[in-house]
Amino acid sequence: MLGMKRGDLAAAARVAHATLADFEGGKRQPYPRTLAAIRTALETAGIEFTNGDAPGVRLRRSSPGA
C-alpha cells in the first residue's frame, strides 16, 4: 500500500528491524508503547486505521486543495 519496507518502518517507529520481524513471526508480543510507535509511524506515512463495520486500514484521503 505504501511501498514501505520493514527497515523503513523500523526506522520511522524507532524500533529494531529484528523486533518487527519477531512480531510478524509471532515470536513475541509487542509492548503497548511499541504498538503506538508503529501506529504513529504508519499514520505519518499516510495510513488511516478504520473502525466500525469494516475494520482495517486504507490510505488517508487527502483534503481538497491539499
PDB file of N, CA, C and O in Angstrom:
ATOM      1  N   MET A   1       0.831  -1.181   0.000  1.00  0.00           N
ATOM      2  CA  MET A   1       0.000   0.000   0.000  1.00  0.00           C
ATOM      3  C   MET A   1       0.882   1.254   0.000  1.00  0.00           C
ATOM      4  O   MET A   1       0.645   2.188  -0.765  1.00  0.00           O
ATOM      5  N   LEU A   2       1.885   1.263   0.853  1.00  0.00           N
ATOM      6  CA  LEU A   2       2.784   2.418   0.929  1.00  0.00           C
ATOM      7  C   LEU A   2       4.097   2.176   0.202  1.00  0.00           C
ATOM      8  O   LEU A   2       4.801   3.129  -0.133  1.00  0.00           O
ATOM      9  N   GLY A   3       4.435   0.928  -0.045  1.00  0.00           N
ATOM     10  CA  GLY A   3       5.734   0.603  -0.596  1.00  0.00           C
ATOM     11  C   GLY A   3       6.838   0.722   0.451  1.00  0.00           C
ATOM     12  O   GLY A   3       8.015   0.846   0.115  1.00  0.00           O
ATOM     13  N   MET A   4       6.448   0.684   1.712  1.00  0.00           N
ATOM     14  CA  MET A   4       7.389   0.832   2.823  1.00  0.00           C
ATOM     15  C   MET A   4       7.965  -0.535   3.162  1.00  0.00           C
ATOM     16  O   MET A   4       7.226  -1.509   3.304  1.00  0.00           O
ATOM     17  N   LYS A   5       9.274  -0.606   3.291  1.00  0.00           N
ATOM     18  CA  LYS A   5       9.924  -1.852   3.676  1.00  0.00           C
ATOM     19  C   LYS A   5      10.031  -1.920   5.195  1.00  0.00           C
ATOM     20  O   LYS A   5       9.882  -0.918   5.894  1.00  0.00           O
ATOM     21  N   ARG A   6      10.292  -3.124   5.682  1.00  0.00           N
ATOM     22  CA  ARG A   6      10.381  -3.324   7.126  1.00  0.00           C
ATOM     23  C   ARG A   6      11.420  -2.388   7.750  1.00  0.00           C
ATOM     24  O   ARG A   6      11.185  -1.828   8.820  1.00  0.00           O
ATOM     25  N   GLY A   7      12.543  -2.220   7.098  1.00  0.00           N
ATOM     26  CA  GLY A   7      13.581  -1.333   7.614  1.00  0.00           C
ATOM     27  C   GLY A   7      13.122   0.111   7.688  1.00  0.00           C
ATOM     28  O   GLY A   7      13.478   0.838   8.616  1.00  0.00           O
ATOM     29  N   ASP A   8      12.331   0.525   6.706  1.00  0.00           N
ATOM     30  CA  ASP A   8      11.784   1.888   6.720  1.00  0.00           C
ATOM     31  C   ASP A   8      10.847   2.094   7.901  1.00  0.00           C
ATOM     32  O   ASP A   8      10.901   3.116   8.586  1.00  0.00           O
ATOM     33  N   LEU A   9       9.989   1.106   8.126  1.00  0.00           N
ATOM     34  CA  LEU A   9       9.056   1.192   9.249  1.00  0.00           C
ATOM     35  C   LEU A   9       9.806   1.150  10.575  1.00  0.00           C
ATOM     36  O   LEU A   9       9.482   1.899  11.497  1.00  0.00           O
ATOM     37  N   ALA A  10      10.794   0.290  10.673  1.00  0.00           N
ATOM     38  CA  ALA A  10      11.579   0.198  11.906  1.00  0.00           C
ATOM     39  C   ALA A  10      12.234   1.538  12.219  1.00  0.00           C
ATOM     40  O   ALA A  10      12.218   1.987  13.365  1.00  0.00           O
ATOM     41  N   ALA A  11      12.805   2.170  11.214  1.00  0.00           N
ATOM     42  CA  ALA A  11      13.449   3.469  11.429  1.00  0.00           C
ATOM     43  C   ALA A  11      12.428   4.529  11.826  1.00  0.00           C
ATOM     44  O   ALA A  11      12.666   5.312  12.746  1.00  0.00           O
ATOM     45  N   ALA A  12      11.293   4.555  11.135  1.00  0.00           N
ATOM     46  CA  ALA A  12      10.265   5.558  11.416  1.00  0.00           C
ATOM     47  C   ALA A  12       9.677   5.384  12.815  1.00  0.00           C
ATOM     48  O   ALA A  12       9.362   6.366  13.487  1.00  0.00           O
ATOM     49  N   ALA A  13       9.532   4.137  13.251  1.00  0.00           N
ATOM     50  CA  ALA A  13       8.955   3.859  14.565  1.00  0.00           C
ATOM     51  C   ALA A  13      10.021   3.816  15.665  1.00  0.00           C
ATOM     52  O   ALA A  13       9.706   3.716  16.851  1.00  0.00           O
ATOM     53  N   ARG A  14      11.272   3.892  15.248  1.00  0.00           N
ATOM     54  CA  ARG A  14      12.410   3.819  16.183  1.00  0.00           C
ATOM     55  C   ARG A  14      12.408   2.522  16.981  1.00  0.00           C
ATOM     56  O   ARG A  14      12.576   2.515  18.200  1.00  0.00           O
ATOM     57  N   VAL A  15      12.212   1.424  16.250  1.00  0.00           N
ATOM     58  CA  VAL A  15      12.328   0.093  16.844  1.00  0.00           C
ATOM     59  C   VAL A  15      13.302  -0.711  15.987  1.00  0.00           C
ATOM     60  O   VAL A  15      13.540  -0.375  14.827  1.00  0.00           O
ATOM     61  N   ALA A  16      13.849  -1.746  16.549  1.00  0.00           N
ATOM     62  CA  ALA A  16      14.807  -2.573  15.821  1.00  0.00           C
ATOM     63  C   ALA A  16      14.115  -3.353  14.708  1.00  0.00           C
ATOM     64  O   ALA A  16      12.972  -3.788  14.848  1.00  0.00           O
ATOM     65  N   HIS A  17      14.832  -3.519  13.606  1.00  0.00           N
ATOM     66  CA  HIS A  17      14.353  -4.314  12.472  1.00  0.00           C
ATOM     67  C   HIS A  17      13.970  -5.717  12.958  1.00  0.00           C
ATOM     68  O   HIS A  17      12.931  -6.250  12.568  1.00  0.00           O
ATOM     69  N   ALA A  18      14.813  -6.310  13.809  1.00  0.00           N
ATOM     70  CA  ALA A  18      14.553  -7.653  14.335  1.00  0.00           C
ATOM     71  C   ALA A  18      13.290  -7.686  15.184  1.00  0.00           C
ATOM     72  O   ALA A  18      12.600  -8.704  15.230  1.00  0.00           O
ATOM     73  N   THR A  19      12.984  -6.588  15.852  1.00  0.00           N
ATOM     74  CA  THR A  19      11.769  -6.515  16.665  1.00  0.00           C
ATOM     75  C   THR A  19      10.538  -6.684  15.788  1.00  0.00           C
ATOM     76  O   THR A  19       9.633  -7.448  16.124  1.00  0.00           O
ATOM     77  N   LEU A  20      10.500  -5.976  14.665  1.00  0.00           N
ATOM     78  CA  LEU A  20       9.364  -6.120  13.750  1.00  0.00           C
ATOM     79  C   LEU A  20       9.290  -7.535  13.195  1.00  0.00           C
ATOM     80  O   LEU A  20       8.203  -8.102  13.085  1.00  0.00           O
ATOM     81  N   ALA A  21      10.433  -8.107  12.847  1.00  0.00           N
ATOM     82  CA  ALA A  21      10.455  -9.473  12.321  1.00  0.00           C
ATOM     83  C   ALA A  21       9.908 -10.453  13.357  1.00  0.00           C
ATOM     84  O   ALA A  21       9.169 -11.374  13.010  1.00  0.00           O
ATOM     85  N   ASP A  22      10.269 -10.260  14.624  1.00  0.00           N
ATOM     86  CA  ASP A  22       9.757 -11.139  15.684  1.00  0.00           C
ATOM     87  C   ASP A  22       8.247 -11.001  15.845  1.00  0.00           C
ATOM     88  O   ASP A  22       7.557 -11.998  16.058  1.00  0.00           O
ATOM     89  N   PHE A  23       7.727  -9.787  15.748  1.00  0.00           N
ATOM     90  CA  PHE A  23       6.279  -9.576  15.835  1.00  0.00           C
ATOM     91  C   PHE A  23       5.579 -10.273  14.679  1.00  0.00           C
ATOM     92  O   PHE A  23       4.579 -10.965  14.868  1.00  0.00           O
ATOM     93  N   GLU A  24       6.116 -10.082  13.482  1.00  0.00           N
ATOM     94  CA  GLU A  24       5.498 -10.684  12.299  1.00  0.00           C
ATOM     95  C   GLU A  24       5.537 -12.201  12.358  1.00  0.00           C
ATOM     96  O   GLU A  24       4.608 -12.868  11.905  1.00  0.00           O
ATOM     97  N   GLY A  25       6.603 -12.742  12.912  1.00  0.00           N
ATOM     98  CA  GLY A  25       6.753 -14.188  13.002  1.00  0.00           C
ATOM     99  C   GLY A  25       6.072 -14.810  14.203  1.00  0.00           C
ATOM    100  O   GLY A  25       6.111 -16.028  14.378  1.00  0.00           O
ATOM    101  N   GLY A  26       5.438 -13.974  15.047  1.00  0.00           N
ATOM    102  CA  GLY A  26       4.749 -14.477  16.219  1.00  0.00           C
ATOM    103  C   GLY A  26       5.687 -14.948  17.324  1.00  0.00           C
ATOM    104  O   GLY A  26       5.272 -15.679  18.223  1.00  0.00           O
ATOM    105  N   LYS A  27       6.946 -14.534  17.260  1.00  0.00           N
ATOM    106  CA  LYS A  27       7.920 -14.961  18.265  1.00  0.00           C
ATOM    107  C   LYS A  27       7.769 -14.220  19.581  1.00  0.00           C
ATOM    108  O   LYS A  27       8.182 -14.719  20.628  1.00  0.00           O
ATOM    109  N   ARG A  28       7.181 -13.032  19.534  1.00  0.00           N
ATOM    110  CA  ARG A  28       6.933 -12.277  20.757  1.00  0.00           C
ATOM    111  C   ARG A  28       5.833 -11.260  20.521  1.00  0.00           C
ATOM    112  O   ARG A  28       5.494 -10.923  19.386  1.00  0.00           O
ATOM    113  N   GLN A  29       5.286 -10.780  21.633  1.00  0.00           N
ATOM    114  CA  GLN A  29       4.197  -9.808  21.573  1.00  0.00           C
ATOM    115  C   GLN A  29       4.755  -8.403  21.836  1.00  0.00           C
ATOM    116  O   GLN A  29       5.623  -8.227  22.691  1.00  0.00           O
ATOM    117  N   PRO A  30       4.256  -7.414  21.102  1.00  0.00           N
ATOM    118  CA  PRO A  30       4.752  -6.050  21.304  1.00  0.00           C
ATOM    119  C   PRO A  30       4.185  -5.409  22.572  1.00  0.00           C
ATOM    120  O   PRO A  30       3.071  -5.708  23.002  1.00  0.00           O
ATOM    121  N   TYR A  31       4.980  -4.530  23.146  1.00  0.00           N
ATOM    122  CA  TYR A  31       4.507  -3.704  24.257  1.00  0.00           C
ATOM    123  C   TYR A  31       3.561  -2.646  23.701  1.00  0.00           C
ATOM    124  O   TYR A  31       3.686  -2.263  22.538  1.00  0.00           O
ATOM    125  N   PRO A  32       2.624  -2.170  24.502  1.00  0.00           N
ATOM    126  CA  PRO A  32       1.705  -1.122  24.034  1.00  0.00           C
ATOM    127  C   PRO A  32       2.432   0.107  23.481  1.00  0.00           C
ATOM    128  O   PRO A  32       1.985   0.687  22.491  1.00  0.00           O
ATOM    129  N   ARG A  33       3.537   0.509  24.099  1.00  0.00           N
ATOM    130  CA  ARG A  33       4.258   1.690  23.611  1.00  0.00           C
ATOM    131  C   ARG A  33       4.878   1.426  22.235  1.00  0.00           C
ATOM    132  O   ARG A  33       4.995   2.340  21.418  1.00  0.00           O
ATOM    133  N   THR A  34       5.275   0.168  21.980  1.00  0.00           N
ATOM    134  CA  THR A  34       5.838  -0.177  20.677  1.00  0.00           C
ATOM    135  C   THR A  34       4.747  -0.160  19.619  1.00  0.00           C
ATOM    136  O   THR A  34       4.960   0.339  18.513  1.00  0.00           O
ATOM    137  N   LEU A  35       3.582  -0.700  19.949  1.00  0.00           N
ATOM    138  CA  LEU A  35       2.445  -0.646  19.022  1.00  0.00           C
ATOM    139  C   LEU A  35       2.078   0.796  18.701  1.00  0.00           C
ATOM    140  O   LEU A  35       1.782   1.122  17.551  1.00  0.00           O
ATOM    141  N   ALA A  36       2.096   1.650  19.700  1.00  0.00           N
ATOM    142  CA  ALA A  36       1.774   3.060  19.484  1.00  0.00           C
ATOM    143  C   ALA A  36       2.790   3.710  18.558  1.00  0.00           C
ATOM    144  O   ALA A  36       2.417   4.513  17.703  1.00  0.00           O
ATOM    145  N   ALA A  37       4.062   3.378  18.713  1.00  0.00           N
ATOM    146  CA  ALA A  37       5.107   3.944  17.854  1.00  0.00           C
ATOM    147  C   ALA A  37       4.942   3.475  16.416  1.00  0.00           C
ATOM    148  O   ALA A  37       5.119   4.257  15.482  1.00  0.00           O
ATOM    149  N   ILE A  38       4.606   2.212  16.235  1.00  0.00           N
ATOM    150  CA  ILE A  38       4.393   1.669  14.886  1.00  0.00           C
ATOM    151  C   ILE A  38       3.164   2.317  14.259  1.00  0.00           C
ATOM    152  O   ILE A  38       3.194   2.707  13.092  1.00  0.00           O
ATOM    153  N   ARG A  39       2.104   2.432  15.013  1.00  0.00           N
ATOM    154  CA  ARG A  39       0.879   3.058  14.505  1.00  0.00           C
ATOM    155  C   ARG A  39       1.143   4.508  14.101  1.00  0.00           C
ATOM    156  O   ARG A  39       0.707   4.942  13.034  1.00  0.00           O
ATOM    157  N   THR A  40       1.847   5.253  14.937  1.00  0.00           N
ATOM    158  CA  THR A  40       2.160   6.646  14.620  1.00  0.00           C
ATOM    159  C   THR A  40       2.992   6.737  13.351  1.00  0.00           C
ATOM    160  O   THR A  40       2.751   7.604  12.511  1.00  0.00           O
ATOM    161  N   ALA A  41       3.963   5.855  13.207  1.00  0.00           N
ATOM    162  CA  ALA A  41       4.804   5.858  12.002  1.00  0.00           C
ATOM    163  C   ALA A  41       3.968   5.586  10.754  1.00  0.00           C
ATOM    164  O   ALA A  41       4.161   6.233   9.725  1.00  0.00           O
ATOM    165  N   LEU A  42       3.049   4.640  10.841  1.00  0.00           N
ATOM    166  CA  LEU A  42       2.196   4.325   9.691  1.00  0.00           C
ATOM    167  C   LEU A  42       1.229   5.474   9.383  1.00  0.00           C
ATOM    168  O   LEU A  42       1.008   5.807   8.219  1.00  0.00           O
ATOM    169  N   GLU A  43       0.665   6.064  10.411  1.00  0.00           N
ATOM    170  CA  GLU A  43      -0.249   7.188  10.200  1.00  0.00           C
ATOM    171  C   GLU A  43       0.489   8.382   9.593  1.00  0.00           C
ATOM    172  O   GLU A  43      -0.049   9.068   8.724  1.00  0.00           O
ATOM    173  N   THR A  44       1.698   8.626  10.043  1.00  0.00           N
ATOM    174  CA  THR A  44       2.503   9.715   9.491  1.00  0.00           C
ATOM    175  C   THR A  44       2.803   9.468   8.017  1.00  0.00           C
ATOM    176  O   THR A  44       2.901  10.410   7.231  1.00  0.00           O
ATOM    177  N   ALA A  45       2.948   8.195   7.648  1.00  0.00           N
ATOM    178  CA  ALA A  45       3.231   7.831   6.259  1.00  0.00           C
ATOM    179  C   ALA A  45       1.989   7.854   5.374  1.00  0.00           C
ATOM    180  O   ALA A  45       2.099   7.733   4.154  1.00  0.00           O
ATOM    181  N   GLY A  46       0.799   8.008   5.980  1.00  0.00           N
ATOM    182  CA  GLY A  46      -0.414   8.129   5.180  1.00  0.00           C
ATOM    183  C   GLY A  46      -1.450   7.045   5.359  1.00  0.00           C
ATOM    184  O   GLY A  46      -2.422   6.995   4.605  1.00  0.00           O
ATOM    185  N   ILE A  47      -1.271   6.179   6.333  1.00  0.00           N
ATOM    186  CA  ILE A  47      -2.251   5.122   6.593  1.00  0.00           C
ATOM    187  C   ILE A  47      -3.304   5.636   7.560  1.00  0.00           C
ATOM    188  O   ILE A  47      -2.995   6.364   8.503  1.00  0.00           O
ATOM    189  N   GLU A  48      -4.540   5.254   7.318  1.00  0.00           N
ATOM    190  CA  GLU A  48      -5.642   5.568   8.227  1.00  0.00           C
ATOM    191  C   GLU A  48      -6.220   4.251   8.730  1.00  0.00           C
ATOM    192  O   GLU A  48      -6.593   3.391   7.933  1.00  0.00           O
ATOM    193  N   PHE A  49      -6.294   4.094  10.034  1.00  0.00           N
ATOM    194  CA  PHE A  49      -6.906   2.911  10.624  1.00  0.00           C
ATOM    195  C   PHE A  49      -8.399   3.162  10.734  1.00  0.00           C
ATOM    196  O   PHE A  49      -8.830   4.190  11.255  1.00  0.00           O
ATOM    197  N   THR A  50      -9.190   2.206  10.234  1.00  0.00           N
ATOM    198  CA  THR A  50     -10.639   2.367  10.214  1.00  0.00           C
ATOM    199  C   THR A  50     -11.271   1.511  11.309  1.00  0.00           C
ATOM    200  O   THR A  50     -10.683   0.532  11.769  1.00  0.00           O
ATOM    201  N   ASN A  51     -12.443   1.888  11.703  1.00  0.00           N
ATOM    202  CA  ASN A  51     -13.203   1.168  12.720  1.00  0.00           C
ATOM    203  C   ASN A  51     -14.626   1.004  12.217  1.00  0.00           C
ATOM    204  O   ASN A  51     -14.952   1.426  11.107  1.00  0.00           O
ATOM    205  N   GLY A  52     -15.442   0.413  13.006  1.00  0.00           N
ATOM    206  CA  GLY A  52     -16.844   0.280  12.636  1.00  0.00           C
ATOM    207  C   GLY A  52     -17.144  -1.048  11.989  1.00  0.00           C
ATOM    208  O   GLY A  52     -16.609  -2.082  12.391  1.00  0.00           O
ATOM    209  N   ASP A  53     -18.013  -1.019  10.971  1.00  0.00           N
ATOM    210  CA  ASP A  53     -18.453  -2.254  10.319  1.00  0.00           C
ATOM    211  C   ASP A  53     -17.355  -2.944   9.530  1.00  0.00           C
ATOM    212  O   ASP A  53     -17.405  -4.158   9.331  1.00  0.00           O
ATOM    213  N   ALA A  54     -16.360  -2.187   9.077  1.00  0.00           N
ATOM    214  CA  ALA A  54     -15.293  -2.756   8.263  1.00  0.00           C
ATOM    215  C   ALA A  54     -13.926  -2.333   8.801  1.00  0.00           C
ATOM    216  O   ALA A  54     -13.250  -1.507   8.188  1.00  0.00           O
ATOM    217  N   PRO A  55     -13.512  -2.897   9.951  1.00  0.00           N
ATOM    218  CA  PRO A  55     -12.216  -2.506  10.495  1.00  0.00           C
ATOM    219  C   PRO A  55     -11.097  -2.872   9.538  1.00  0.00           C
ATOM    220  O   PRO A  55     -11.154  -3.902   8.866  1.00  0.00           O
ATOM    221  N   GLY A  56     -10.099  -2.041   9.481  1.00  0.00           N
ATOM    222  CA  GLY A  56      -8.968  -2.291   8.605  1.00  0.00           C
ATOM    223  C   GLY A  56      -8.125  -1.047   8.450  1.00  0.00           C
ATOM    224  O   GLY A  56      -8.092  -0.186   9.330  1.00  0.00           O
ATOM    225  N   VAL A  57      -7.444  -0.962   7.319  1.00  0.00           N
ATOM    226  CA  VAL A  57      -6.614   0.200   7.010  1.00  0.00           C
ATOM    227  C   VAL A  57      -6.892   0.646   5.587  1.00  0.00           C
ATOM    228  O   VAL A  57      -7.367  -0.124   4.751  1.00  0.00           O
ATOM    229  N   ARG A  58      -6.586   1.904   5.336  1.00  0.00           N
ATOM    230  CA  ARG A  58      -6.688   2.451   3.985  1.00  0.00           C
ATOM    231  C   ARG A  58      -5.741   3.648   3.912  1.00  0.00           C
ATOM    232  O   ARG A  58      -5.287   4.166   4.931  1.00  0.00           O
ATOM    233  N   LEU A  59      -5.462   4.062   2.705  1.00  0.00           N
ATOM    234  CA  LEU A  59      -4.682   5.268   2.540  1.00  0.00           C
ATOM    235  C   LEU A  59      -5.535   6.451   2.953  1.00  0.00           C
ATOM    236  O   LEU A  59      -6.720   6.524   2.628  1.00  0.00           O
ATOM    237  N   ARG A  60      -4.925   7.366   3.666  1.00  0.00           N
ATOM    238  CA  ARG A  60      -5.647   8.558   4.118  1.00  0.00           C
ATOM    239  C   ARG A  60      -6.073   9.367   2.899  1.00  0.00           C
ATOM    240  O   ARG A  60      -5.299   9.556   1.961  1.00  0.00           O
ATOM    241  N   ARG A  61      -7.279   9.828   2.927  1.00  0.00           N
ATOM    242  CA  ARG A  61      -7.787  10.685   1.854  1.00  0.00           C
ATOM    243  C   ARG A  61      -7.207  12.066   2.025  1.00  0.00           C
ATOM    244  O   ARG A  61      -7.211  12.616   3.126  1.00  0.00           O
ATOM    245  N   SER A  62      -6.713  12.624   0.956  1.00  0.00           N
ATOM    246  CA  SER A  62      -6.191  13.993   1.059  1.00  0.00           C
ATOM    247  C   SER A  62      -7.360  14.971   0.975  1.00  0.00           C
ATOM    248  O   SER A  62      -8.348  14.738   0.279  1.00  0.00           O
ATOM    249  N   SER A  63      -7.215  16.053   1.696  1.00  0.00           N
ATOM    250  CA  SER A  63      -8.281  17.051   1.702  1.00  0.00           C
ATOM    251  C   SER A  63      -8.224  17.848   0.410  1.00  0.00           C
ATOM    252  O   SER A  63      -7.147  17.994  -0.168  1.00  0.00           O
ATOM    253  N   PRO A  64      -9.348  18.365  -0.058  1.00  0.00           N
ATOM    254  CA  PRO A  64      -9.360  19.161  -1.285  1.00  0.00           C
ATOM    255  C   PRO A  64      -8.424  20.363  -1.162  1.00  0.00           C
ATOM    256  O   PRO A  64      -8.422  21.075  -0.157  1.00  0.00           O
ATOM    257  N   GLY A  65      -7.648  20.562  -2.189  1.00  0.00           N
ATOM    258  CA  GLY A  65      -6.725  21.675  -2.216  1.00  0.00           C
ATOM    259  C   GLY A  65      -5.410  21.383  -1.530  1.00  0.00           C
ATOM    260  O   GLY A  65      -4.538  22.248  -1.453  1.00  0.00           O
ATOM    261  N   ALA A  66      -5.264  20.162  -1.030  1.00  0.00           N
ATOM    262  CA  ALA A  66      -4.010  19.810  -0.324  1.00  0.00           C
ATOM    263  C   ALA A  66      -2.973  19.315  -1.294  1.00  0.00           C
ATOM    264  O   ALA A  66      -1.862  18.974  -0.889  1.00  0.00           O
TER     265      ALA A  66
END
